[in-house]
């Protein structure tokens, strides 16, 4: 299974060999884990990587319901799906983005941004649809109060836990992809910044049992980011496309406002009215005043920082547009002045030629009157 076109072979275990064949190497590891399911001695270890752990089966009116807790064994599951994500990343890059890049003929800098937006756009689209499905099936849309009622939300359904595990796997996979994709040194700090923010917020929601609120916030964030990367992809295809950026700007500000409102409603007011507000690690209860304030501070600081960056970019962009308009007006007035000067100089030259021809005729007139032919005509005409 080859994901990359190999124009040149490199020595085994060299850096270039690892970068060129990293998807094949990871695919081999995944196959080894799947083969482990076939043998009784290794099946339990293989299931530890593939299937979410800490299953608790309970009986309800609908029958037997499988609920899950979280623990350190989730790290093995995250590692396995991290490998799956690396393979899917290589598939999207090889069979979709590289083919589009060959047709667009982009520069190196635009090519890197196009690949980044293409990968993130696919991920945001899948994750937003998936999170919307989970929110609808769990009933969070019809009962918003369920986001904070009956806290702590220790028992998770399969789809909720699997969603969080795959989210962690994706954002952890983004770290080695910086090396595999040969990202430029100038771009690494920016990408590490938003990768770290995603990991911080997803881990906090998962470990503090705030999975319901975190699920809704992730849906809003992914929807907003998908709009931005879609706008950037269309801009790379056609640089005259700016309307989608304007639509995304409105959605970005609305997303920040909704996120802050929802966090204050769920954490600031909902959890603050709960009866049990004591720290209990065994029960998974983190509903204490310092932790609530810390969560609100982290979320508010992140949203405020994003808004500050957004408004600063918009102000700098409007300033650049004004300078461009002023420069265009100056260039237009300069061209107009040059045209008027050329026109005036042409008119002055025409007047000079006319005056020169008239003066030449006047200078020729006395010489013509003294000729014998002119005198003869005057004698005939005169009575």
C-alpha positions as CSV (number, residue, x, y, z in Angstrom):
1,X,0.0,0.0,0.0
2,X,1.9,3.0,-1.3
3,X,0.6,6.5,-0.5
4,X,3.4,8.5,-2.0
5,X,4.9,8.5,-5.4
6,X,8.5,7.5,-5.0
7,X,10.7,9.4,-7.4
8,X,13.9,8.5,-5.5
9,X,14.8,5.7,-3.1
10,X,16.5,6.6,0.2
11,X,18.5,4.4,2.7
12,X,16.6,2.5,5.3
13,X,15.9,4.2,8.6
14,X,17.1,7.6,7.2
15,X,15.1,10.7,7.8
16,X,13.9,11.0,4.2
17,X,12.9,7.4,4.2
18,X,10.9,7.8,7.3
19,X,9.1,10.9,6.0
20,X,8.4,9.4,2.6
21,X,7.1,6.0,4.0
22,X,5.6,7.0,7.3
23,X,2.0,6.1,6.2
24,X,3.1,2.7,5.1
25,X,5.0,2.0,8.4
26,X,2.0,3.1,10.4
27,X,-0.3,1.0,8.3
28,X,1.9,-2.0,9.0
29,X,1.6,-1.4,12.7
30,X,-2.2,-1.2,12.4
31,X,-2.3,-4.5,10.5
32,X,-0.2,-6.2,13.2
33,X,-2.7,-5.1,15.9
34,X,-5.6,-6.3,13.8
35,X,-3.9,-9.7,13.3
36,X,-3.6,-9.9,17.0
37,X,-7.3,-10.3,17.2
38,X,-7.0,-13.7,15.5
39,X,-5.1,-15.3,18.3
40,X,-6.4,-16.0,21.8
41,X,-3.1,-15.1,23.6
42,X,-3.0,-11.6,22.0
43,X,-6.7,-10.9,21.5
44,X,-7.1,-9.1,24.9
45,X,-4.1,-6.8,24.2
46,X,-5.4,-6.0,20.7
47,X,-8.9,-5.2,22.0
48,X,-7.3,-2.8,24.5
49,X,-6.1,-0.7,21.5
50,X,-9.2,-1.1,19.3
51,X,-12.2,-1.0,21.6
52,X,-13.0,1.7,24.2
53,X,-12.4,0.4,27.7
54,X,-14.2,0.7,31.1
55,X,-17.5,-0.6,29.9
56,X,-20.4,-0.6,32.5
57,X,-23.6,-2.4,31.3
58,X,-26.7,-1.2,33.1
59,X,-30.4,-2.1,32.7
60,X,-33.0,0.5,31.7
61,X,-36.5,0.6,30.3
62,X,-35.0,0.4,26.8
63,X,-33.0,-2.7,27.7
64,X,-29.3,-3.1,28.4
65,X,-27.4,0.1,27.9
66,X,-23.6,0.2,27.6
67,X,-22.0,3.1,29.5
68,X,-18.3,3.9,29.8
69,X,-15.9,5.5,32.3
70,X,-12.5,7.0,31.5
71,X,-9.1,5.8,32.7
72,X,-5.5,5.4,31.8
73,X,-6.3,2.5,29.3
74,X,-7.8,5.1,27.0
75,X,-4.3,6.1,26.1
76,X,-3.9,2.9,24.2
77,X,-7.1,3.5,22.3
78,X,-6.0,7.0,21.5
79,X,-2.7,5.7,20.1
80,X,-4.4,3.2,17.8
81,X,-6.8,5.8,16.4
82,X,-3.9,8.2,16.1
83,X,-2.3,5.7,13.7
84,X,-5.6,5.5,11.8
85,X,-5.7,9.2,11.5
86,X,-2.2,9.4,10.1
87,X,-3.2,6.9,7.4
88,X,-6.4,8.8,6.5
89,X,-4.3,12.0,6.5
90,X,-2.0,10.5,3.9
91,X,-5.0,9.2,1.8
92,X,-6.6,12.7,1.7
93,X,-3.3,14.3,0.8
94,X,-2.3,11.9,-1.9
95,X,-5.6,11.3,-3.7
96,X,-7.4,14.6,-3.2
97,X,-5.2,17.6,-2.3
98,X,-2.1,16.7,-4.4
99,X,-4.3,16.3,-7.6
100,X,-5.9,19.7,-7.0
101,X,-2.5,21.3,-6.4
102,X,-1.1,20.0,-9.7
103,X,-4.0,21.8,-11.5
104,X,-3.8,25.1,-9.6
105,X,0.0,25.5,-9.9
106,X,0.3,27.3,-6.6
107,X,3.5,28.7,-5.1
108,X,5.2,26.9,-2.2
109,X,3.7,29.1,0.5
110,X,0.2,28.9,-0.9
111,X,0.6,25.2,-1.5
112,X,1.4,24.7,2.2
113,X,-1.6,26.8,3.3
114,X,-3.9,25.0,0.8
115,X,-2.9,21.6,2.2
116,X,-3.4,22.8,5.7
117,X,-6.9,24.2,4.9
118,X,-7.8,21.1,2.9
119,X,-7.0,18.7,5.7
120,X,-8.7,20.8,8.4
121,X,-11.7,21.4,6.2
122,X,-12.3,17.6,5.9
123,X,-11.8,17.1,9.6
124,X,-14.1,20.0,10.6
125,X,-16.8,18.8,8.2
126,X,-16.8,15.2,9.6
127,X,-16.5,16.3,13.2
128,X,-19.2,19.0,13.0
129,X,-21.7,16.5,11.4
130,X,-20.7,13.8,13.9
131,X,-21.1,16.1,16.9
132,X,-24.4,17.5,15.6
133,X,-25.7,13.9,15.3
134,X,-24.5,13.1,18.9
135,X,-26.1,16.3,20.3
136,X,-29.4,15.5,18.5
137,X,-29.6,11.8,19.6
138,X,-28.6,12.6,23.2
139,X,-31.4,15.2,23.5
140,X,-29.2,18.2,24.3
141,X,-31.0,20.4,21.7
142,X,-34.5,19.8,23.2
143,X,-33.3,20.1,26.8
144,X,-30.5,22.6,27.2
145,X,-30.6,22.3,30.9
146,X,-29.3,18.7,30.6
147,X,-25.9,20.2,29.9
148,X,-25.4,20.9,33.6
149,X,-28.1,18.9,35.3
150,X,-27.2,15.6,37.2
151,X,-23.5,16.6,37.3
152,X,-21.0,14.8,37.4
153,X,-21.6,13.2,34.0
154,X,-19.3,10.2,34.7
155,X,-21.1,7.6,32.7
156,X,-20.7,8.2,28.9
157,X,-22.5,6.5,26.1
158,X,-20.3,4.8,23.5
159,X,-20.8,7.5,20.8
160,X,-19.8,10.3,23.2
161,X,-16.7,8.5,24.5
162,X,-15.6,7.4,21.0
163,X,-16.1,10.9,19.8
164,X,-13.8,12.3,22.4
165,X,-11.1,9.6,21.9
166,X,-11.0,10.3,18.2
167,X,-10.8,14.0,18.8
168,X,-7.8,13.5,21.0
169,X,-6.3,11.1,18.5
170,X,-6.6,13.7,15.7
171,X,-5.0,16.6,17.6
172,X,-2.2,14.4,18.9
173,X,-1.6,13.2,15.4
174,X,-1.1,16.8,14.3
175,X,2.1,17.0,16.2
176,X,4.1,14.4,14.3
177,X,2.5,15.6,11.1
178,X,4.5,18.8,11.5
179,X,7.6,16.7,10.9
180,X,6.1,14.4,8.3
181,X,4.8,17.3,6.2
182,X,8.0,19.3,6.5
183,X,6.2,22.4,7.8
184,X,8.3,25.5,7.6
185,X,9.9,26.8,10.8
186,X,7.9,30.1,10.5
187,X,4.6,28.2,10.5
188,X,5.4,25.8,13.4
189,X,4.7,28.2,16.3
190,X,1.3,29.2,14.8
191,X,0.2,25.6,14.3
192,X,1.5,24.5,17.7
193,X,-0.5,27.3,19.2
194,X,-3.9,26.1,18.0
195,X,-3.1,22.4,18.4
196,X,-2.2,23.0,22.1
197,X,-5.4,25.0,22.6
198,X,-7.6,22.3,21.2
199,X,-5.9,19.6,23.3
200,X,-6.2,21.7,26.4
201,X,-9.9,22.3,26.0
202,X,-10.8,18.7,24.9
203,X,-8.8,17.2,27.7
204,X,-10.3,19.5,30.3
205,X,-13.9,18.7,29.2
206,X,-13.1,15.0,29.1
207,X,-11.3,14.7,32.5
208,X,-13.5,17.2,34.4
209,X,-16.7,15.4,33.2
210,X,-17.9,18.4,31.3
211,X,-18.4,16.3,28.1
212,X,-21.9,17.6,27.4
213,X,-20.9,21.3,27.4
214,X,-17.7,20.5,25.6
215,X,-19.6,18.7,22.8
216,X,-21.7,21.7,22.0
217,X,-18.8,24.1,22.2
218,X,-16.7,21.9,19.8
219,X,-19.6,21.8,17.4
220,X,-19.8,25.6,17.3
221,X,-16.0,26.0,17.1
222,X,-15.7,23.4,14.3
223,X,-18.5,25.0,12.3
224,X,-16.9,28.4,12.5
225,X,-13.4,27.1,11.6
226,X,-14.8,25.1,8.7
227,X,-16.2,28.3,7.2
228,X,-12.8,30.0,7.5
229,X,-10.9,27.2,5.7
230,X,-13.6,26.8,3.1
231,X,-13.2,30.5,2.4
232,X,-9.5,30.2,2.1
233,X,-9.7,27.2,-0.3
234,X,-12.0,29.2,-2.6
235,X,-9.7,32.2,-2.3
236,X,-6.7,30.1,-3.5
237,X,-8.8,28.8,-6.4
238,X,-10.1,32.3,-7.3
239,X,-8.4,35.3,-5.6
240,X,-11.4,37.5,-6.4
241,X,-13.6,35.5,-3.9
242,X,-13.9,37.7,-0.8
243,X,-17.6,37.4,0.0
244,X,-17.2,34.1,1.9
245,X,-14.6,35.8,4.2
246,X,-17.2,38.5,5.0
247,X,-19.8,35.8,5.9
248,X,-17.3,34.0,8.0
249,X,-16.4,37.2,9.9
250,X,-20.0,37.5,11.0
251,X,-20.2,33.8,12.0
252,X,-16.9,34.1,13.9
253,X,-18.1,36.9,16.1
254,X,-21.5,35.2,16.7
255,X,-19.7,31.9,17.6
256,X,-17.6,33.7,20.3
257,X,-20.7,35.4,21.8
258,X,-22.7,32.1,21.9
259,X,-19.7,30.3,23.4
260,X,-19.3,32.8,26.2
261,X,-23.0,32.9,26.9
262,X,-23.3,29.1,27.0
263,X,-20.3,28.8,29.4
264,X,-21.6,31.4,31.8
265,X,-25.1,29.7,31.7
266,X,-23.8,26.2,32.2
267,X,-20.8,26.6,34.5
268,X,-21.4,30.1,36.1
269,X,-25.1,29.6,36.9
270,X,-26.1,25.9,36.3
271,X,-23.3,24.2,38.2
272,X,-23.2,27.0,40.8
273,X,-26.8,26.0,41.9
274,X,-26.0,22.3,42.3
275,X,-26.3,20.9,45.8
276,X,-23.1,18.9,45.8
277,X,-20.2,21.3,45.5
278,X,-17.4,19.3,47.2
279,X,-14.4,17.9,45.5
280,X,-14.7,14.1,45.1
281,X,-12.1,12.5,42.8
282,X,-13.6,9.0,43.2
283,X,-17.1,10.2,42.2
284,X,-15.7,12.5,39.5
285,X,-17.2,15.6,41.1
286,X,-15.1,18.7,40.3
287,X,-17.9,21.2,41.0
288,X,-16.1,23.6,43.3
289,X,-15.8,27.3,43.1
290,X,-12.0,27.5,42.3
291,X,-12.4,24.9,39.5
292,X,-15.4,26.7,38.1
293,X,-13.6,30.0,38.1
294,X,-10.6,28.4,36.5
295,X,-12.7,26.9,33.7
296,X,-14.5,30.1,33.1
297,X,-11.2,32.0,33.1
298,X,-9.6,29.7,30.5
299,X,-12.5,29.8,28.2
300,X,-13.1,33.5,28.5
301,X,-9.4,34.2,28.0
302,X,-9.2,32.0,24.9
303,X,-12.3,33.6,23.4
304,X,-11.2,37.1,24.2
305,X,-7.7,36.4,22.7
306,X,-9.3,35.0,19.5
307,X,-11.5,38.1,19.2
308,X,-8.6,40.4,19.8
309,X,-6.6,38.7,17.1
310,X,-9.6,38.9,14.8
311,X,-10.2,42.6,15.3
312,X,-6.5,43.4,15.0
313,X,-6.4,41.6,11.7
314,X,-9.5,43.3,10.4
315,X,-8.1,46.7,11.4
316,X,-4.8,46.1,9.7
317,X,-6.6,44.8,6.7
318,X,-8.8,47.9,6.4
319,X,-5.8,50.1,6.8
320,X,-4.0,48.2,4.0
321,X,-7.1,48.6,1.8
322,X,-7.2,52.3,2.5
323,X,-3.6,52.7,1.6
324,X,-4.1,50.7,-1.6
325,X,-7.1,53.0,-2.5
326,X,-5.0,56.1,-1.8
327,X,-2.2,54.8,-3.9
328,X,-4.6,53.9,-6.7
329,X,-6.1,57.4,-6.6
330,X,-2.7,59.0,-6.7
331,X,-1.7,56.8,-9.7
332,X,-5.0,57.7,-11.4
333,X,-4.5,61.5,-10.8
334,X,-0.9,61.2,-12.0
335,X,-1.9,59.5,-15.2
336,X,-4.7,62.1,-15.7
337,X,-2.2,65.0,-15.2
338,X,0.2,63.3,-17.7
339,X,-2.6,63.0,-20.2
340,X,-3.6,66.7,-19.8
341,X,0.1,67.8,-20.1
342,X,0.4,65.8,-23.3
343,X,-2.8,67.3,-24.7
344,X,-1.7,70.8,-23.8
345,X,1.8,70.3,-25.3
346,X,0.1,69.0,-28.5
347,X,-2.1,72.0,-28.7
348,X,0.8,74.4,-28.2
349,X,2.8,72.7,-30.9
350,X,-0.1,73.0,-33.3
351,X,-0.5,76.7,-32.5
352,X,3.2,77.2,-33.0
353,X,3.1,75.5,-36.4
354,X,0.1,77.6,-37.5
355,X,1.8,80.9,-36.4
356,X,5.0,79.9,-38.1
357,X,3.2,79.2,-41.4
358,X,1.3,82.6,-41.2
359,X,4.5,84.5,-40.5
360,X,6.2,82.8,-43.4
361,X,3.4,83.9,-45.7
362,X,3.6,87.5,-44.4
363,X,7.3,87.5,-44.9
364,X,6.8,86.3,-48.5
365,X,4.2,89.0,-49.3
366,X,6.5,92.0,-49.9
367,X,8.8,90.1,-52.2
368,X,5.8,88.9,-54.2
369,X,4.5,92.6,-54.7
370,X,7.8,93.7,-56.2
371,X,7.8,91.1,-58.9
372,X,7.2,92.3,-62.6
373,X,4.1,90.0,-62.9
374,X,2.4,91.6,-60.0
375,X,3.1,95.1,-61.3
376,X,1.7,94.1,-64.7
377,X,-1.5,92.8,-63.1
378,X,-1.9,96.0,-61.2
379,X,-1.5,98.1,-64.3
380,X,-4.2,96.1,-66.1
381,X,-6.7,96.2,-63.3
382,X,-6.1,99.9,-62.4
383,X,-8.2,102.2,-64.7
